[in-house]
């Protein structure tokens, strides 16, 4: 059971990146999945999540209107399209998934998100001003 994140890089302010998170050993369609980020010297922040059915999603206030989470069930892959990037978006981004947690539009995974089952390795996103 594994998640493999990719797609990070260096981009100028206002630019775009698409992060990918490929799942192996399990079927992503049966899991709630999402993205977190951790900036230098800061705690981990929940960015976005999507329910197992794809019917619900959550976005942190700081990324609403700029980021879009999606899945490709056939490819068993989770995505995060990031547009209009800002220097404050600079962080290591992690994907995560769980078969029992739910994703609500208000709280996302909720305060116990550290207990999510599967975590990918991080991918660095750096936004220059």
C-alpha positions in Angstrom: 0.0 0.0 0.0 1.7 3.1 -1.2 1.3 6.7 -2.4 3.8 8.3 -4.7 3.6 12.1 -5.0 5.2 14.0 -7.8 4.9 17.3 -9.8 6.5 19.8 -7.4 9.0 22.3 -8.6 10.0 25.9 -8.8 7.5 28.4 -10.3 7.1 32.1 -10.3 4.3 33.9 -8.5 1.1 33.6 -10.5 2.2 30.4 -12.1 0.6 27.0 -12.0 1.6 23.4 -11.1 -0.2 20.1 -11.0 0.7 17.6 -8.3 0.1 13.9 -8.8 -0.2 11.2 -6.3 -0.2 7.6 -7.7 -1.7 4.9 -5.5 -0.5 1.3 -5.5 -1.7 -1.7 -3.6 -5.2 -0.3 -3.0 -8.0 1.2 -5.0 -8.2 5.0 -4.6 -11.9 5.0 -5.5 -12.6 3.3 -2.1 -10.6 5.8 -0.1 -11.0 9.4 1.0 -7.8 11.2 -0.2 -6.3 14.6 0.1 -3.3 16.9 0.3 -1.4 18.5 3.1 1.5 20.9 3.2 4.2 21.9 5.6 6.2 25.1 5.2 9.6 25.6 6.8 9.2 26.2 10.5 5.4 25.7 10.4 3.1 22.9 11.3 1.4 20.7 8.8 -1.7 22.3 7.1 -4.6 20.5 5.6 -5.0 21.8 2.0 -7.7 19.8 0.3 -9.5 16.5 0.3 -12.0 14.6 -1.7 -14.5 11.9 -0.6 -14.4 8.3 -1.8 -17.3 9.0 -4.0 -15.9 12.2 -5.3 -19.1 14.0 -4.3 -17.6 16.1 -1.5 -14.4 18.2 -1.4 -12.7 20.5 1.0 -10.3 23.4 0.5 -8.5 25.5 3.1 -9.5 29.1 3.0 -6.0 30.1 1.8 -6.3 28.1 -1.4 -10.0 28.4 -2.2 -10.6 29.5 -5.8 -7.0 28.7 -6.8 -6.5 25.0 -6.2 -8.6 22.1 -7.5 -8.5 18.5 -6.3 -9.5 15.7 -8.6 -9.0 12.0 -9.2 -8.5 9.7 -12.2 -10.0 6.4 -11.1 -8.7 4.6 -14.2 -5.1 5.7 -13.4 -5.7 5.3 -9.6 -4.2 8.8 -9.2 -5.1 11.9 -7.2 -4.3 15.4 -8.5 -4.0 18.9 -7.1 -4.1 21.6 -9.7 -2.6 24.7 -8.3 -3.2 28.0 -10.0 -2.2 31.6 -9.3 0.5 30.4 -6.9 1.8 32.7 -4.3 5.1 32.7 -2.3 3.2 31.7 0.8 2.2 28.4 -1.0 5.9 27.4 -0.8 6.0 24.1 1.2 6.5 20.4 1.0 3.2 18.9 -0.2 2.0 15.4 0.9 -0.8 13.3 -0.2 -2.7 10.9 2.1 -5.6 8.5 2.0 -7.8 6.5 4.3 -10.6 4.0 4.0 -12.4 5.1 7.2 -12.0 8.8 7.4 -14.5 11.0 5.7 -14.0 14.3 4.0 -16.4 17.1 4.7 -16.6 20.4 3.0 -16.3 22.2 6.3 -13.6 20.3 8.2 -12.0 18.2 5.6 -10.5 15.2 7.3 -11.0 16.8 10.7 -8.6 17.3 13.6 -7.4 13.7 13.8 -5.9 13.7 10.3 -2.5 12.7 11.6 -4.0 9.2 11.9 -4.7 8.8 8.2 -3.6 5.3 7.0 -1.5 6.0 4.0 0.9 8.8 3.4 3.0 9.6 0.4 6.5 11.1 0.5 6.5 14.9 0.0 7.1 16.9 -3.1 8.6 20.4 -2.8 6.8 23.3 -4.2 8.7 26.6 -4.3 7.1 29.8 -5.5 9.3 32.8 -6.1 8.2 36.3 -5.9 
